[in-house]
Structure formats: structure tokens, C-alpha cells
């Protein structure tokens, strides 16, 4: 069997995070959704996504393909149901296509609704699906616990240095090469996972659930509340609460980040703060691309949603429920708008369009700092996204 993770209509409701990735490339818990599927399937997966993303996230198909909804979180029980699918059969839950088994795809980039099968099977078990960006931090505690148990089963943690103060050490797992010294780790409220070659510096205070990706750093004196995930190759300082940072992003100084999601290659300037609670304690409304309007999240706490490659200057202040697109550059006094389009350059006093050549030049430099290459495929994706988001930059 060949496994393919497909995007459905949630791709649009999850923007701007899915501007630069398929839905299954979203990180939640410790792993990306795709990595969870691959771990449980014991098989590599490819992607069926938008055509402009497909070159960076290739599709691999065979004469016997099982297509799985990339917004659905896997469980061993769901894996069993999917593997039992007969050829030419779909697995449905109401109107949601969870998976389907088919032969070779006639079209290189079909919509899932265009793939015809002759048999339909109803799924009765409860499943978890990612639909909106705020679902990422809202569901992070459950996802983190599931990933922790999956990744650490049958393994032994690296010894915890006696220089640390640790509560519930049996719920702390430190991977090989990680360094944790003179920190406070309280896992009584949830698992704490420290990835390979990561570092927790002196004076950091961490209250689980918490996950730190490989080669990432929690800097001195940081205060972190669960359920929080810091992806790989990140630097984090200050105060962080119930937030998810995908990877390769920095919040390297003081300031508060709460009930938020940051994509990859983001940078928050020193003393950047976001509000996560309205003064009148009402439910937070957030800009949504699918609705082309602000929609009610149903949450009292909701902070910042920031797409890949976006940055802000020192002392930036974000209002409750702010959405920032891809490759935006925010600076200046006061609060920027609650919706900042992709490739916006400016702040509360107004915006101009970020020149695409400048955006690519900066991305290239940032990649080089990590010994990576922002190559032709990545540049092509960025140019395509710049063109498709022009309508939002009508200043």
C-alpha cells in the first residue's frame, strides 16, 4: 500500500499556516501530523496538495493508493480501520472523507471530491480533526501526551542532572545529547519532553505539558506554561503559555506569547507581547480566509497566529486574536491591525507591499544561517504566494 496525505477544505480555514505547507505538515504535540501517521503506519507518506506547493511536497503514487485526510489525527484504532479498506472504497464520517483506497490517479492534482469510488464505509469511532489555527494550541495537551507515550515507549530517558529541581521525574524524558542544568521542571501537570541536542539553560522554569524540539534552546530565566510546544531549531525566552512554535523560529528575548501559533522562520523582536484575553472577557473573533471575515473562535483566550517568514520589531504589541500572514514585517508604535496580510511592510501607521525580491533575499539569508538553501523550488513557491495574495494588499 502507498499512503498519501491529502488536503481538504480545512486547508483554507487553516490559512495562513497552510499558505506554505500541506495541512499534514502542521506541528501539534511533539510531531507534525505527517510524522504521527508515518510512525503509526510504519511507512513513508507523500502529499496531495495545492499545485503550487506540490513541488516542495511531492506526490508519490502507485497502482494501489490509500489517501488519508491530512487534517485528521491518527490513532492505532483508526489505522486498523484504514488498513482494512477494500479497493475502490472510501471511509466516511458524515460528509467528511477520512480516507479512501483507489488505483492510480488520473489527474496529477485532483480534488478529493473528484476521485470516484464505488463503495462507501461509515466510520463510527470518534476522531480528532484540525479545522482552525486555534485548534492547534487548544488540542496541544492531548496531542503532546499521545506523542510522548508513542515516542518514549520502550525507551530510557537520559539521566536528569542533580542541578535541576524536578517534580514527577517519571514524566520527564530527555533525549540523547540534550542539556538541562539548574532548571525547574514540574511534570506533575503534564509530560515534559526535551528533544535530541536541545538545551534548557539555567534558571528556566517549565511547567508541563511541554515539548522542546531537537537543537532548540530555552534561554536563561524563561517561564513556560503548558501546554506548549517549541519545535526544532528554535530559541525561546521570556514568558510563553499554551503556544505552539513550528520550528526554526525565535522568540529570543523577554515578552509574553500566549495561546498562539507561530509558523517557521519567524522572529519576534525583544519585548514583543501579545494579548490573549479581551478586556471585556468576551469570546475572541479572528480573521478567517475561508469566510473573508472575522469569525467567532468560541474561545476566551486566543492570541497571535503568524505565518512563516514573518517578523516584528522590538516592543511590538499584538491585539487579542491577531492574524499575520506570510513574510510580513511589522514595526512602529501602537497596535498593528488584527489582520496583517502576507508580504505587508509597516504597522499601526499604515502598510506598503513588501517587494518580493527583498522577501526572497531575506529568506535566503535566514536559510544560510542554518546551513540550508532557499532554492529555486522555495523561491517559486514564494513568488506564487505573493501573486495569489495580492488582493489583500490594497493600500
C-alpha positions as CSV (number, residue, x, y, z in Angstrom):
1,X,0.0,0.0,0.0
2,X,1.1,3.5,-0.8
3,X,0.0,6.2,1.7
4,X,-0.9,9.8,0.6
5,X,-2.0,12.6,2.9
6,X,-4.5,14.9,1.2
7,X,-5.7,18.4,1.9
8,X,-9.4,19.0,2.1
9,X,-11.4,22.2,2.6
10,X,-9.7,22.7,6.0
11,X,-6.6,23.9,4.1
12,X,-8.4,27.2,3.6
13,X,-9.7,27.5,7.2
14,X,-6.2,26.9,8.5
15,X,-4.6,29.7,6.5
16,X,-2.1,31.5,6.8
17,X,-0.3,28.4,8.3
18,X,-1.2,26.4,5.2
19,X,0.0,29.1,2.7
20,X,3.4,27.4,2.8
21,X,2.6,23.7,3.6
22,X,0.1,21.0,3.3
23,X,-2.3,20.5,6.3
24,X,-0.4,17.4,7.4
25,X,2.8,19.3,7.7
26,X,1.4,21.2,10.7
27,X,3.1,20.5,14.1
28,X,0.9,19.7,17.0
29,X,2.0,17.9,20.2
30,X,5.6,16.9,19.6
31,X,5.4,15.8,15.9
32,X,3.9,17.0,12.7
33,X,0.7,15.4,11.7
34,X,2.5,13.6,8.9
35,X,5.1,12.3,11.3
36,X,2.4,10.8,13.5
37,X,0.9,9.0,10.6
38,X,4.3,7.7,9.4
39,X,5.2,6.5,12.9
40,X,1.9,4.5,13.3
41,X,1.7,3.3,9.7
42,X,5.4,2.3,9.8
43,X,5.6,3.8,6.3
44,X,6.5,7.0,4.5
45,X,3.7,9.2,3.3
46,X,3.6,11.8,0.5
47,X,1.2,14.7,-0.1
48,X,-1.7,15.6,-2.3
49,X,-1.9,19.4,-2.0
50,X,-2.2,22.6,-4.0
51,X,-0.3,22.6,-7.3
52,X,2.0,25.5,-6.2
53,X,3.0,23.5,-3.1
54,X,3.4,20.2,-4.8
55,X,7.0,20.7,-6.0
56,X,8.2,21.2,-2.4
57,X,5.9,18.5,-1.1
58,X,6.0,15.8,-3.8
59,X,3.2,13.3,-4.5
60,X,4.3,9.7,-4.8
61,X,1.7,7.3,-6.1
62,X,1.3,3.7,-7.2
63,X,-1.4,1.4,-8.6
64,X,-2.7,0.9,-5.0
65,X,-3.1,4.1,-3.1
66,X,-4.6,4.8,0.3
67,X,-5.4,8.5,0.6
68,X,-5.8,9.8,4.2
69,X,-7.2,13.2,5.3
70,X,-4.2,15.2,6.5
71,X,-6.4,17.2,8.9
72,X,-7.3,14.0,10.9
73,X,-5.1,13.0,13.8
74,X,-4.2,9.3,13.8
75,X,-4.8,6.7,16.4
76,X,-3.9,3.0,16.4
77,X,-7.6,2.1,16.1
78,X,-8.1,4.4,13.1
79,X,-5.0,2.9,11.5
80,X,-6.6,-0.5,11.7
81,X,-9.8,0.7,10.0
82,X,-7.9,2.4,7.2
83,X,-5.7,-0.6,6.5
84,X,-8.8,-2.8,6.2
85,X,-10.2,-0.7,3.4
86,X,-11.1,-2.7,0.3
87,X,-10.0,-1.4,-3.1
88,X,-12.2,1.3,-4.6
89,X,-13.7,2.2,-1.2
90,X,-14.0,5.4,0.9
91,X,-14.1,5.7,4.7
92,X,-16.6,8.5,5.6
93,X,-17.8,10.1,8.8
94,X,-20.9,12.1,7.8
95,X,-19.7,14.4,5.0
96,X,-16.1,14.1,6.0
97,X,-13.9,11.8,3.8
98,X,-11.4,10.3,6.3
99,X,-9.7,8.0,3.8
100,X,-10.1,6.2,0.5
101,X,-8.4,3.4,-1.4
102,X,-8.0,3.8,-5.1
103,X,-5.8,2.9,-8.1
104,X,-3.5,5.3,-9.9
105,X,-4.8,8.9,-10.0
106,X,-5.7,10.1,-13.5
107,X,-5.1,13.7,-12.7
108,X,-1.8,14.9,-11.1
109,X,-3.6,17.3,-8.7
110,X,-7.2,16.2,-8.3
111,X,-9.6,17.5,-5.7
112,X,-10.5,14.7,-3.3
113,X,-14.2,15.1,-4.3
114,X,-13.2,14.3,-7.9
115,X,-11.9,10.9,-7.1
116,X,-14.6,8.4,-7.8
117,X,-15.0,5.2,-5.8
118,X,-17.9,2.7,-5.9
119,X,-18.1,1.7,-2.2
120,X,-18.5,3.8,0.9
121,X,-18.0,2.7,4.5
122,X,-19.1,4.7,7.5
123,X,-16.6,5.3,10.4
124,X,-18.3,5.2,13.8
125,X,-15.4,5.9,16.1
126,X,-14.6,9.4,17.5
127,X,-11.8,11.2,15.7
128,X,-9.9,14.4,16.2
129,X,-9.7,16.8,13.3
130,X,-7.8,20.0,12.9
131,X,-10.0,22.7,11.4
132,X,-8.8,26.1,12.5
133,X,-5.5,27.5,13.7
134,X,-6.6,27.9,17.3
135,X,-7.4,24.1,17.3
136,X,-3.6,23.7,17.4
137,X,-3.0,25.2,20.8
138,X,-6.4,24.2,22.1
139,X,-5.7,20.5,21.4
140,X,-2.0,20.6,22.1
141,X,-2.2,19.0,25.6
142,X,-3.9,15.8,24.3
143,X,-1.6,15.6,21.2
144,X,1.5,16.1,23.3
145,X,0.6,13.4,25.7
146,X,-0.2,11.0,22.9
147,X,3.1,11.7,21.1
148,X,5.1,11.4,24.4
149,X,3.7,8.0,25.1
150,X,4.3,6.9,21.5
151,X,7.9,8.2,21.2
152,X,9.1,7.1,24.6
153,X,7.6,3.6,24.8
154,X,10.3,1.1,25.5
155,X,13.0,3.8,25.7
156,X,15.0,5.1,28.6
157,X,15.5,8.8,29.3
158,X,18.9,10.3,29.6
159,X,19.6,10.9,33.3
160,X,18.4,14.2,34.8
161,X,21.2,16.3,36.2
162,X,21.0,16.8,40.0
163,X,21.5,20.5,39.5
164,X,17.8,20.7,38.5
165,X,14.7,20.8,40.6
166,X,12.3,18.2,39.3
167,X,8.7,17.3,40.2
168,X,7.3,14.0,38.9
169,X,10.6,12.9,37.2
170,X,8.9,9.8,35.8
171,X,7.0,12.0,33.4
172,X,10.2,13.8,32.1
173,X,12.0,12.4,29.1
174,X,15.4,13.8,27.9
175,X,16.7,12.6,24.6
176,X,20.4,11.9,23.8
177,X,22.6,14.9,23.7
178,X,20.2,17.3,25.4
179,X,21.5,19.6,28.2
180,X,19.3,20.6,31.1
181,X,21.1,22.3,34.1
182,X,19.9,24.4,37.1
183,X,16.3,24.5,35.8
184,X,12.9,23.8,37.4
185,X,10.9,21.1,35.7
186,X,7.4,20.5,37.0
187,X,5.8,17.5,35.2
188,X,3.0,17.0,37.8
189,X,0.7,18.9,35.4
190,X,1.8,17.0,32.2
191,X,4.7,15.4,30.4
192,X,7.9,17.2,29.7
193,X,9.9,16.1,26.6
194,X,13.3,17.5,25.7
195,X,14.5,16.6,22.2
196,X,17.9,15.5,21.0
197,X,20.7,18.0,21.4
198,X,18.3,20.6,22.8
199,X,19.2,22.8,25.7
200,X,17.3,24.2,28.7
201,X,19.5,26.9,30.3
202,X,20.0,27.9,33.9
203,X,17.0,29.4,35.8
204,X,14.4,28.3,33.2
205,X,11.1,27.4,34.8
206,X,9.0,24.8,32.9
207,X,5.5,23.6,33.8
208,X,4.3,20.7,31.7
209,X,2.9,19.7,29.3
210,X,5.9,20.8,27.3
211,X,7.9,19.7,24.4
212,X,11.2,21.1,23.1
213,X,12.4,20.1,19.6
214,X,15.8,19.0,18.7
215,X,18.6,21.6,18.6
216,X,16.3,24.2,20.3
217,X,17.1,26.3,23.3
218,X,15.1,27.6,26.2
219,X,17.1,30.6,27.4
220,X,18.0,31.6,30.9
221,X,15.1,32.6,33.2
222,X,12.4,31.7,30.8
223,X,8.9,31.0,32.2
224,X,7.0,28.4,30.3
225,X,3.4,27.1,31.0
226,X,1.8,24.2,29.3
227,X,0.6,23.0,27.0
228,X,3.4,24.4,24.9
229,X,5.5,23.0,22.0
230,X,8.7,24.5,20.8
231,X,9.7,22.9,17.5
232,X,13.2,22.1,16.3
233,X,15.9,24.8,15.9
234,X,14.2,27.5,17.9
235,X,15.3,29.9,20.6
236,X,12.8,30.9,23.2
237,X,12.9,33.3,26.2
238,X,10.6,35.4,28.3
239,X,7.1,34.1,29.1
240,X,5.2,31.5,27.0
241,X,1.9,29.9,27.7
242,X,-0.1,27.3,25.8
243,X,1.5,28.1,22.4
244,X,3.0,26.1,19.5
245,X,6.0,27.2,17.5
246,X,6.5,25.0,14.4
247,X,10.3,25.3,14.1
248,X,13.3,27.5,13.0
249,X,11.6,30.5,14.7
250,X,12.9,32.7,17.5
251,X,11.4,34.4,20.5
252,X,14.8,35.1,22.0
253,X,14.0,37.9,24.5
254,X,11.6,39.0,27.2
255,X,7.9,39.4,26.3
256,X,4.7,37.4,26.5
257,X,3.4,34.9,24.0
258,X,0.2,33.1,24.9
259,X,-2.5,30.9,23.2
260,X,-0.6,31.4,20.0
261,X,0.8,29.6,16.9
262,X,3.9,30.7,15.1
263,X,5.0,29.1,11.8
264,X,8.6,28.5,10.7
265,X,11.3,31.2,10.2
266,X,9.5,33.8,12.3
267,X,11.3,36.2,14.6
268,X,9.8,38.2,17.5
269,X,11.8,41.3,18.5
270,X,12.7,42.0,22.1
271,X,9.8,42.7,24.4
272,X,7.2,41.7,21.9
273,X,3.9,41.0,23.7
274,X,0.5,39.6,22.6
275,X,-2.8,40.0,24.3
276,X,-4.7,36.7,24.7
277,X,-7.8,38.0,26.6
278,X,-10.1,40.8,25.8
279,X,-10.8,43.5,28.4
280,X,-14.5,42.6,28.5
281,X,-13.8,38.9,28.7
282,X,-15.9,38.1,25.6
283,X,-15.2,35.4,23.1
284,X,-12.4,36.3,20.6
285,X,-13.1,36.9,16.9
286,X,-10.3,36.1,14.4
287,X,-9.9,36.8,10.7
288,X,-10.5,33.7,8.6
289,X,-9.6,33.4,4.9
290,X,-12.3,31.0,4.1
291,X,-15.0,33.3,5.3
292,X,-13.2,36.5,4.2
293,X,-14.3,38.0,7.5
294,X,-13.8,37.8,11.3
295,X,-15.4,34.7,12.9
296,X,-16.0,33.8,16.5
297,X,-13.5,31.3,17.8
298,X,-15.7,30.4,20.8
299,X,-12.6,30.9,22.9
300,X,-12.0,33.4,25.7
301,X,-8.2,33.1,25.3
302,X,-6.7,33.4,21.8
303,X,-3.5,35.3,20.9
304,X,-1.4,35.5,17.8
305,X,-1.5,33.4,14.6
306,X,1.6,34.1,12.5
307,X,2.5,32.6,9.1
308,X,6.0,31.5,8.0
309,X,8.8,34.0,7.5
310,X,7.1,36.9,9.3
311,X,8.9,39.2,11.7
312,X,8.3,42.0,14.1
313,X,10.5,44.7,15.7
314,X,11.2,45.4,19.3
315,X,8.3,46.4,21.6
316,X,5.7,45.2,19.1
317,X,2.2,44.8,20.7
318,X,-0.4,42.4,19.2
319,X,-4.1,42.7,20.0
320,X,-6.1,39.6,21.0
321,X,-6.7,37.3,18.1
322,X,-4.3,38.9,15.6
323,X,-3.6,37.0,12.3
324,X,-0.4,37.8,10.5
325,X,0.3,36.3,7.0
326,X,3.5,35.0,5.4
327,X,6.6,37.2,5.1
328,X,5.2,40.2,6.8
329,X,7.4,42.7,8.5
330,X,5.8,44.7,11.4
331,X,7.3,47.7,13.1
332,X,6.5,51.0,14.7
333,X,4.4,52.3,17.6
334,X,1.0,51.2,18.6
335,X,-1.0,48.0,17.8
336,X,-1.0,46.8,14.2
337,X,-4.4,45.8,12.8
338,X,-5.8,42.4,13.8
339,X,-5.3,41.1,10.3
340,X,-1.9,41.7,8.6
341,X,-1.8,40.3,5.1
342,X,1.1,38.4,3.7
343,X,4.1,40.5,2.4
344,X,2.9,43.5,4.3
345,X,5.6,46.0,5.5
346,X,4.7,48.5,8.2
347,X,2.5,48.8,11.3
348,X,-0.2,50.9,13.0
349,X,0.6,53.9,10.9
350,X,0.0,52.0,7.6
351,X,1.5,49.4,5.3
352,X,3.2,49.1,2.0
353,X,3.7,45.9,0.0
354,X,7.0,44.1,0.7
355,X,8.9,43.7,-2.5
356,X,9.1,40.0,-3.5
357,X,12.8,40.2,-4.4
358,X,13.6,41.6,-1.0
359,X,11.5,38.9,0.7
360,X,13.3,36.2,-1.2
361,X,16.7,37.8,-0.3
362,X,15.9,37.9,3.4
363,X,14.6,34.3,3.3
364,X,17.8,33.2,1.6
365,X,20.0,34.8,4.3
366,X,17.9,33.3,7.0
367,X,18.3,29.8,5.5
368,X,22.0,30.3,5.1
369,X,22.3,30.9,8.8
370,X,21.0,27.4,9.4
371,X,23.3,26.0,6.6
372,X,20.2,25.4,4.4
373,X,19.4,26.6,0.9
374,X,16.4,28.7,-0.1
375,X,16.5,27.2,-3.6
376,X,14.5,27.5,-6.8
377,X,11.6,25.4,-5.6
378,X,11.2,27.5,-2.4
379,X,11.5,30.8,-4.4
380,X,8.9,29.6,-6.9
381,X,6.5,28.8,-4.1
382,X,7.1,32.3,-2.5
383,X,6.5,34.1,-5.8
384,X,3.3,32.2,-6.4
385,X,2.1,33.0,-3.0
386,X,3.0,36.7,-3.5
387,X,0.8,36.8,-6.6
388,X,-2.1,34.9,-5.1
389,X,-2.3,37.2,-2.0
390,X,-2.2,40.5,-3.9
391,X,-5.8,41.2,-3.3
392,X,-5.3,41.6,0.4
393,X,-2.7,44.3,-0.1
394,X,-4.9,47.1,-1.5
395,X,-3.4,50.1,0.3
